[in-house]
Amino acid sequence: MTTRRALLAVAGAALAAPAIAQEAYPSRPIRLVIPFPAGGPTDVYARFYSERLSRELGQPVVTENRGGAGGAIGSLEVARARPDGYTLLFGTASTHALYPLVTRQPQFDVTRDFTVVAEIGGGPLAWVVHPSQPATLAAFMAAAKTAQPPLSYGSPGTGTLMHLATELMKQGAGNVPMTHVPYRGAAPAMNDVIAGTLAMGVNTFGAALPLHEGGRARMLGIATPQRHPRAPDVPTVAEALNLPGFQAVLWHAVFAPPATPAPVLERLSAATNVMLADAAFRAALDGAGIVASSPGTPASAAAFIAAETERYRPIVDAIRPELEG
C-alpha cells in the first residue's frame, strides 16, 4: 500500500509539473530592488516605473532599497535570486557600466550574472556654478585653463558617472586642469557651489533645475542632444564647447537574474515598452527631469550598456591613479 501511494504521488507530481511550468506570469507580487538609498534620482525613477509596471502586469511591484558598496549589495542580491521574474534590479550606469571599470576586484560580472530586461533612460547631467562665475561654459573653461590655483569641481564621489563625465568634458575642452573634489553625494557639492566655495558642481538636470530657476546657481550646460524645453536658456555641452555628440545620462536599466525564462523576459519587456510609448508616462517623467528612452528590446538594451562601458573605458584608464589612490 505504501508503494502504491508513493507511485500515485510521483504520478500526481508529474501531472502537476506542466501546470506549474505553464502558470501565467506574473501570478504574485514582484520585488524591485533599488541598489541605492531612498531619495536619490534612481529611487525617484524606480518608483515611477514600479507603479506603472504594476498597472501593466496586474500585480503589485514592491520597491526595496538595498544600498551600499556603490550599488553592489543590492545588485548581488538580485544576481543570486531565483530566476523566476519575481526579483528584479533597477540598475544604473554606475552599477552596470562603470562598476566593472572602476572597481579593482568586482563582486559580480555584468554580463554573466544578469539578464537585461530593458534600458529605460534617466537623468541627463548638468554643470552648475555660483552666479559670480563666468556666464557661459566656454568662458568658464577658458578661465579654468589659466586659473592659479586650479579651479575645483565637485562630484558625488570618485568613479561616479558625474566624475567621469566631467573628466570627459575637461578632456574634450582641451585637457582643462581642474581639481576634482569628491563628496559623499551630490547635495553637499551643490551646497558648496551655492556658498561660493566650490567653483563648479555636477548633478542631474532635475536636481540642478530648481537651483538655476531660483537664481542660487547658474546652469552652464546640459549633456543632452538638444536643449531641454524646461531650460531653453541653457545650451547643451556639445554646442557650448563644440563637442559634437557629447552626452551623459545617469541612465537606468532593469535586470533579472541569469537564466530567467524567455517568456518572462518577453512579458516584462513588452510591459516596459507600453509605458515608454505612453505620452502621459513620459510627461510625468519629464516633470521630474527624467528623459525616458524609446521602446526597445533586451538585446538592444544589452548593446547600449556594452557601448556605454566602452565609451568610459579610456577616461577610466587615464585617471586610474586617482581611482586607486
Secondary structure by P-SEA (a helix, b strand, c coil): caaaaaaaaaaaaaaaaaaaaacccccbbbbbbcccccccaaaaaaaaaaaaaaaaacccbbbbbbccccaaaaaaaaaaccccccbbbbcccccccccccccccccccccccbbbcbbbbcbbbbbbbcccccccaaaaaaaaaccccbbbbbccccccaaaaaaaaaaaaacccbbbbbbcccaaaaaaaaaaccccccccccccaaaaaaaccccccccccccccccccccccccccccccbbbbbcccbbbbcccccaaaaaaaaaaaaaaaacaaaaaaaaaacbbbbccccaaaaaaaaaaaaaaaaaaaaaacccccc
